């Protein structure tokens, strides 16, 4: 049987983790695998899809997916949805998010093996677990780790490479182009994304160039939307922008306006329904706990939450006011 890979679709860690899993399988003589890329704003649908045909697989890898409240609610109190995926199969979950760790005992009870470390991204966990020691695999894992735990002031080579991958991923997610995301992880597996100096090859550079050509107007739109509002004990900076910036937008806000607010909320236009909240190291705002209260998840200085509808210019103010109200209540805890 082919294995099944279920991996995060919205950042380099998830794409690289999938690529490394495929490199491991190739080393075992397994030439192909079925794959489900997961967006957090469509996480339930992805796992329902996996459950619907899990019987066709004997090995399943899950990578860089937080078992957040939204997925846990859909799975049921005893994680019956995930049990349907794991029943009679070898299921390994590689992750570094708090929601997954909180459910470790339940995952173990239904037969899922969790590989977890809050200080290691999923790609690094997977690379080390499967002893992928060739220089290329090690480099990919280092890129994922550096990018996932990046300091916004750092210009380390691996972060820069990760940023280039993030452009391609953002471009694909803007159009829900899952095919491009799967092509990216496949080419990462087969060493067809970078040249020997880890510069993008022309067929992938064109996507990064496309992002670069469109990004300035998207960032300008984001900047035009910026406002700082007080919510309880905190100053909150809001921004609203195209889905093209669904990953870098929030980091842009925090980097450019870090002294203006305790929390940075970046809301996105359709088709993105997952929205981000960040804070700085010195901010007391409890980001991880706040996004968890919204059914989302995160770690450290950032997290995300999903809505079941699009944020439009017509309902943006209402969404913002609802979040402010919840943040104000939360600030009193």
C-alpha positions in Angstrom: 0.0 0.0 0.0 1.0 3.6 -0.6 1.6 5.6 2.6 -0.5 8.7 3.3 1.1 12.0 4.2 -0.9 14.8 6.0 1.2 17.9 6.3 0.7 21.7 6.8 0.4 23.6 3.6 1.0 27.2 4.7 4.7 27.4 5.6 8.1 26.0 4.7 8.1 23.6 7.7 5.1 21.7 6.5 6.3 21.5 2.9 9.8 20.5 3.9 8.5 17.9 6.4 6.5 16.3 3.6 9.5 16.3 1.3 11.7 14.7 4.0 9.0 12.1 4.6 9.0 11.2 0.9 12.9 11.1 0.9 12.6 8.6 3.8 10.0 6.5 1.9 12.2 6.5 -1.2 15.1 5.2 0.8 12.8 2.4 1.9 12.0 1.6 -1.8 8.6 3.2 -1.7 8.4 5.4 -4.7 5.2 7.3 -4.1 2.7 8.4 -1.5 -0.7 10.0 -1.4 -0.7 13.4 0.2 -3.2 15.8 1.8 -2.0 19.4 2.3 -3.7 21.0 5.3 -4.7 24.7 5.8 -5.9 25.6 9.3 -9.0 27.3 8.0 -10.0 24.0 6.3 -8.4 21.5 8.8 -11.6 19.7 9.6 -12.4 19.0 6.0 -8.8 17.7 5.4 -9.0 15.2 8.3 -12.5 14.1 7.3 -11.2 13.4 3.9 -8.3 11.4 5.4 -10.8 9.4 7.5 -13.0 8.6 4.6 -10.4 6.5 2.8 -7.9 5.7 5.6 -8.6 2.0 5.1 -6.5 2.2 2.0 -3.3 2.9 4.0 -1.3 1.0 6.5 1.1 3.9 7.2 0.2 7.5 7.8 2.5 10.4 8.7 1.1 13.7 10.1 3.4 16.7 10.2 3.3 20.2 11.5 -0.4 20.1 12.4 -1.6 21.4 15.7 -4.4 19.4 17.2 -6.2 22.7 17.9 -9.7 23.1 19.5 -11.4 23.2 16.1 -10.0 19.8 15.1 -10.5 18.4 18.6 -14.1 19.4 18.6 -14.7 17.8 15.2 -12.9 14.7 16.3 -15.1 14.3 19.4 -14.2 14.0 23.1 -12.4 10.7 22.5 -10.9 11.8 19.2 -13.1 9.3 17.3 -12.4 10.9 13.9 -8.6 10.5 14.5 -9.3 7.0 15.8 -10.9 6.1 12.5 -7.7 7.3 10.8 -5.4 5.3 13.1 -7.4 2.1 13.6 -5.2 -0.8 12.6 -2.6 1.4 11.0 0.9 2.8 11.8 0.3 6.5 12.4 3.1 8.9 13.4 2.5 12.5 14.3 5.5 15.0 14.2 4.7 18.3 15.8 5.7 21.2 18.1 2.4 22.9 18.9 0.9 23.0 22.3 -2.5 21.7 21.3 -1.0 18.4 20.1 1.0 18.0 23.3 -2.1 18.5 25.4 -3.8 15.6 23.7 -0.8 13.3 23.8 -2.4 10.8 26.2 -5.5 10.6 24.0 -3.5 10.2 20.9 -1.5 7.3 22.5 -4.7 5.6 23.6 -6.0 5.5 20.0 -2.6 4.2 18.7 -1.0 7.3 17.3 2.7 7.7 18.0 3.5 11.4 18.8 7.0 12.8 18.2 7.0 16.2 19.9 9.5 18.8 20.9 8.5 22.4 21.4 11.9 23.6 20.4 12.1 21.6 17.1 10.0 22.1 14.0 8.3 19.1 12.4 10.8 18.8 9.6 13.7 18.6 12.0 11.9 16.1 14.2 11.2 14.0 11.1 14.7 14.3 9.7 16.3 13.2 13.0 13.7 10.4 13.6 14.4 8.8 10.3 18.2 9.5 10.4 18.2 11.4 7.1 21.9 12.3 7.4 22.7 13.2 3.8 23.8 16.9 3.5 20.7 17.9 1.5 18.2 16.5 4.0 20.1 18.1 6.8 20.1 21.4 5.0 16.4 21.3 4.4 15.7 20.6 8.0 17.9 23.5 9.1 16.0 25.8 6.7 12.7 24.8 8.2 14.0 25.1 11.7 15.6 28.5 11.2 12.5 29.9 9.4 9.9 28.5 11.8 11.8 30.0 14.9 13.2 33.0 13.2 14.1 36.2 14.9 12.7 39.0 12.9 16.0 40.9 13.1 18.0 38.0 11.7 19.2 37.7 8.2 20.7 34.2 8.5 21.0 32.4 5.1 18.6 29.6 6.1 15.9 32.2 7.0 16.5 34.0 3.7 16.0 30.7 1.8 12.9 29.9 3.9 11.5 33.4 3.0 11.9 32.6 -0.7 10.0 29.3 -0.2 7.3 31.2 1.8 6.7 33.5 -1.2 5.9 30.5 -3.4 3.7 29.0 -0.7 1.8 32.3 -0.2 1.2 32.6 -3.9 -0.2 29.0 -4.0 -2.4 29.5 -1.0 -3.8 32.8 -2.3 -5.5 30.8 -5.0 -6.0 27.6 -3.0 -3.6 26.0 -5.6 -2.9 22.7 -3.8 -1.3 21.3 -6.9 1.5 23.9 -6.7 2.0 23.1 -3.0 2.3 19.4 -3.8 4.7 20.1 -6.7 6.8 22.2 -4.4 7.2 19.4 -1.8 7.8 16.8 -4.6 10.6 19.0 -6.1 12.1 19.6 -2.7 12.2 15.9 -2.3 14.0 15.3 -5.6 16.4 18.3 -5.3 14.7 20.2 -8.1 14.0 23.5 -6.3 17.5 24.9 -5.6 20.8 25.0 -7.4 24.0 23.9 -5.6 24.1 27.3 -3.8 20.5 27.0 -2.7 19.2 29.7 -5.0 15.9 29.0 -6.6 15.9 27.3 -10.0 14.3 29.3 -12.8 11.0 27.2 -12.7 10.5 28.2 -9.1 12.1 31.6 -9.2 9.3 32.7 -11.5 6.8 32.2 -8.7 8.9 34.2 -6.2 9.3 36.9 -8.8 5.5 37.0 -9.2 5.1 37.4 -5.5 7.7 40.2 -5.4 6.0 42.1 -8.2 2.6 42.0 -6.5 3.7 42.3 -2.9 4.3 46.1 -2.7 0.7 47.0 -3.5 -0.5 44.4 -1.0 1.8 45.7 1.7 0.6 49.3 0.9 -3.0 48.1 1.3 -2.0 46.6 4.6 -0.3 49.8 5.8 -3.3 51.9 4.8 -5.5 49.8 7.0 -3.3 50.0 10.2 -4.9 51.3 13.3 -4.1 51.0 17.0 -6.9 50.5 19.5 -7.0 50.0 23.2 -8.5 46.8 24.5 -8.5 46.6 28.3 -4.8 46.6 29.4 -3.4 46.3 25.9 -2.8 48.3 22.8 -3.8 46.3 19.7 -2.7 47.0 16.2 -5.0 45.8 13.4 -4.3 45.3 9.8 -6.3 44.0 6.9 -4.8 42.8 3.6 -5.0 40.4 0.6 -4.5 36.7 1.1 -1.2 37.0 -0.7 0.3 38.1 2.6 -1.4 35.4 4.7 2.0 34.5 6.3 4.3 37.5 5.9 1.7 40.2 6.6 1.5 39.7 10.3 5.3 39.6 10.6 5.5 42.8 8.6 3.2 44.5 11.0 5.1 43.4 14.1 8.5 44.3 12.6 7.5 47.8 11.3 5.3 48.8 14.3 6.8 46.8 17.2 6.8 49.7 19.6 3.2 50.8 18.9 1.3 47.9 20.3 1.2 44.8 22.6 -0.5 42.6 20.0 -0.6 42.6 16.2 -3.8 41.2 14.6 -3.6 40.6 10.8 -6.9 39.8 9.2 -7.1 38.6 5.6 -9.4 38.8 2.6 -10.9 35.8 0.9 -10.0 32.9 0.4 -8.0 33.0 3.6 -10.0 32.3 6.7 -7.1 31.7 9.1 -6.0 34.9 10.7 -2.8 35.7 12.8 -2.1 37.3 16.1 1.5 38.1 17.1 3.3 39.9 19.9 6.8 41.0 20.7 9.1 39.3 23.3 8.5 42.1 25.8 4.8 42.2 25.4 2.7 40.7 28.3 -0.2 39.9 26.0 -1.1 36.1 26.2 -1.2 35.4 22.5 -1.2 31.6 22.7 -4.0 31.5 25.3 -6.0 34.1 23.4 -6.0 32.3 20.1 -6.7 29.0 21.9 -9.9 30.7 23.3 -10.9 31.4 19.7 -10.5 27.7 18.7 -7.1 28.3 17.2 -3.6 27.5 18.4 0.0 28.7 18.4 3.2 28.8 20.4 5.6 31.4 21.8 4.9 34.8 20.4 2.2 34.0 17.8 -0.8 32.0 16.8 -3.8 31.8 14.5 -7.5 31.3 14.6 -10.0 30.4 11.9 -13.4 31.7 11.0 -16.1 29.9 9.0 -16.7 32.9 6.8 -14.8 35.4 4.7 -13.8 38.8 6.1 -15.0 41.4 3.7 -14.8 45.2 3.7 -18.5 45.1 4.7 -18.0 43.0 7.8 -14.4 43.9 8.7 -15.4 46.5 11.4 -17.8 44.0 13.0 -15.1 41.3 13.2 -12.6 43.8 14.6 -15.0 44.9 17.3 -15.8 41.4 18.3 -12.2 40.6 18.7 -11.5 43.7 20.7 -14.4 42.8 23.0 -12.9 39.4 23.5 -9.4 40.7 24.0 -10.7 43.2 26.6 -12.4 40.5 28.6 -9.3 38.3 28.3 -7.0 41.0 29.5 -8.7 40.9 32.9 -7.8 37.3 33.5 
